[in-house]
Amino acid sequence: MRHDHDAGGGHTSSRRTFIRASSMGMTAAALAAAGAASAAAHPTTAVQQARAQGRPLAVTPACDGHETPAATEGPLFKPESPERGNVVTPGISGVRLDLSGVVYDTACAPVTGALIEFWQCDQNGDYDTSGFALRGHQYTDNRGAFRLQTIIPRDYWGRWGNRAPHIHTQVQAPGGPVLITQLYFPDGTQAYGRNFAALNAQDRLRNSACTITLSAPQDGRYTGAFDFVIKTTV
Ligand code: FE
C-alpha cells in the first residue's frame, strides 16, 4: 500500500501487462470537424469564434513534440480500476462529457496500446474512495486514440485549497515512463452554476497547457478533446 501518493513516479510501470486495445472513439481531428457546425451557431469561446469565422485554429494544439506537462497525482488515486471507457456509474448525475484524443510520442507518432488511467470527483466534488465510480483505465487503439465517457467534475476544497474542476490522469506507453497530470476546463464551461473562470484563476496547481478543448454543449452534453504527448522510453 502506498501512503505518499504525492511522490508520483513510476509505480504503475510494472503493474499491468499491456494489451492491445479495441478500436474506440473519434480522434481530436475528427472532433474538430464534428464540433464546427454547433460552434458556429452560438460562438462563445475564442475557439468557437475562430471556427465561426472560418479561421484556421486547431481544436487541440498540434503535436509539437513537447511532452504534456506533469502535475501532482494527489492523494486519491486507486489502483486496479476497471478497464472501461465509460466511467459513469449509477448515482452519477453530472453534466456529461465525451472526451476523445490521441496519445503521441515526442516524435508525434501515435502510440498504440498506451495505458491511460482516469479518475475524478463527481457532481458534488466527491471522490469515490470505496468503489470505482468515475475511475477507469483503457488502452489506446492502433491510431493512438482513446475515448472517455464521463462527467464534468465539480470544484472542491482540498489540501491545495480550492481546486478548479479537473480530471486526474496517468498515461504510459508500453514499457515507458508514467506521465501523471491533470486536465482542466475552459473558462466558459457551464456546469453546476459554477464560475469556471474564477475557479481556474485561483487554482495554483492549474496548468493552462492541460486544458481540454470543449465544443458547444448539445442537449446539455459536452464533447471534448485532448491529445497527450509522452515519452516512450525510460
Ligand atoms: Fe483532484
Boltz pocket constraint, residues with backbone or C-beta under 6 A from the ligand:
constraints:
  - pocket:
      binder: B
      contacts: [[A, 74], [A, 121], [A, 163], [A, 166], [A, 168]]
      max_distance: 6.0
